[in-house]
């Protein structure tokens, strides 16, 4: 990784001049400014944006670097990153986000993140998953938000999906429904497996064998949400549903279920109950009737992950964050 000295050498100027270009470019002659900027581009130099703060504080930099893997393009990621920023500010810290997409070189992204000399790092992802945390990040205070490391143990804060699904399905069965159609997320998802365990436990406690229910697993890829109506219609014979409720892998599946049932003249919840999962940001209460669902605790995950860094916690445990059941009007 290029240094300040490398830039000064290539531009044939002093270190002080390079510093002025970075911090107060109006004080630099136009021709000198252009030469230094060209050198910065040629060397792909990343300024140490926090160096002055480190020197001023004299010890720990109160900045949190967030490495977001395919994350900030989703509504749920807004909750996580917003929570990190608000919590950091409340404690006198700052935060910044570096996104890493599928076609990025991980080493380059790590270089960019570490160039800011963060006092701690939060690694977060879109959707619960296992990740390979770059070893260089583990040399710094590091915590995972909504993901787990495949290698050595790293502190992680994740949704308690099994308990969240258990609580919701128990409520559904306690309301008198006993023949749910189960429309799951893809079978290889971590969340799918854990939610299935919660569903099975609630069924067995209600003396229902979960293996006798109809289980359908969505194919991987957003385009397969369009498959939900056809799957649902297979279990509606001559206008009569062969189920009394639908347990949906997430609220997007529930949205497709609502559309399909209502176009068939099937009422919710008078004829069929619907249970979602996620509490999709800003959407759950817009369903008619409002969707009963489970809250994915992304804001709380962001808050706890931030406090982990600020408080200097050193544990490497996996912390399950409560996923609350939200009872509305779909059953």
Residue, then its C-alpha position, 0 to 999 in steps of 0.5 A: x500500500x502506497x505511503x505519503x512518502x511515495x506520493x511526495x517522491x513521485x510528485x517531487x515535493x515535500x511531505x508537507x506539500x502533500x499534507x497540504x494537498x490533502x488537508x488544505x488544497x487552497x494553499x497549494x499552487x494549481x500546478x503543484x496541486x495537479x502534480x500531487x493529485x496525479x501521483x495520488x491517482x497513479x499510486x492509488x494512495x488512500x489517505x490515513x483519514x484518522x491519523x490526526x485524531x489518533x495523535x490527538x487522542x493519544x491512544x484509541x481511535x474512537x472510530x468504527x469501521x463497518x465492512x458491509x458485504x453485499x449489504x447496504x442495498x437492502x432495507x434491513x441493512x439500513x436498520x443495522x448501519x443506522x443503529x451503528x451510527x446512532x449508537x456510536x454518536x451517542x457515545x462520542x464515536x464516529x463510524x464509516x461504511x465500506x461496501x464489498x461486493x461480489x466482484x471486489x478484491x477483498x484485499x483491496x477492500x481491507x486495505x481501504x478499511x484499515x487505512x482509516x485506522x479504525x478503533x474497531x471493526x464491525x463485519x456485517x452481511x445481507x441475510x444471516x450467513x457464514x463468512x470467511x473473515x479476512x485474517x488481517x481484520x482479526x488483528x483488530x477489535x472485531x465483531x460480526x453483525x448478522x453473520x458467523x465466521x467459518x474459521x476461528x471463533x469471533x464474537x457475533x450477534x445474530x437473530x434468534x431465529x429458532x426461538x422467533x419461529x417457535x413463538x410465532x408458530x406456537x401462537x398460530x397453533x394455539x389459535x386453533x390452526x392445525x394444518x399449515x402449509x409451510x413455504x420456506x426460504x431456500x433449504x441451504x440458508x442458515x435461517x431456514x434450518x434454524x426456523x425449521x427447528x423452531x417450527x418443528x418444536x412448536x408442532x410437536x408440543x401441539x401433538x402435530x407431527x411436522x413431517x406430515x405437513x406440506x413443506x415447500x422450499x423456495x429456489x435460490x434467487x429473487x426471481x423465484x418469488x414469482x413461483x409462490x402463486x403456482x406453488x400455493x395453487x397446487x394446494x387449492x383444489x376446486x377453490x378449496x384450500x387443503x390447508x387452514x394457514x400458511x407459514x411463510x419464510x419471510x414477508x415477501x413470500x407472505x405478500x405473494x400469498x396475500x395476492x394469490x389468496x385474495x384473487x381466489x376470493x379467499x379471505x384472510x384471516x376468516x378463511x386462511x391465516x397467514x404468518x410472515x417473518x422479518x417484519x419487512x421495513x415499513x411494509x408489515x402494517x401496509x398489508x390488508x389485513x396487517x400481517x402477523x410476523x416476527x421482527x428480525x432484530x437488525x437495529x438491536x444487532x447493530x446496537x449491541x455490535x457497536x457497544x461490543x467495540x466501544x466497551x472493549x468486550x473481548x469475548x468470542x461468543x455467539x450472542x442470540x438476539x431476541x426476535x419478537x413475535x408481532x401479532x397483528x390481524x392475519x390470524 
